[in-house]
Amino acid sequence: MAGPQREVFLEFRQVGNVVKATAIDSETMTEVSVVGPAHGAREMLRRTALAKLEYVLKRNAKPPAK
């Protein structure tokens, strides 16, 4: 993530044939989730969840349009 490093909590939970990866920013408590196949690589889910969290944090940081 850009800027100062923040602590991010990651959780992987298998539900049937899929794994749900959840990333939570420790400072803002912003939470995002992604889902992928249980037989797939968890590294890909980790990277996708972190990228989605970075996107959401940047989107939420923008001032509202006038």
Secondary structure as UniProt FT lines:
FT   STRAND          8..15
FT   TURN            16..17
FT   STRAND          18..25
FT   TURN            26..28
FT   STRAND          31..37
FT   TURN            38..39
FT   HELIX           42..61
//
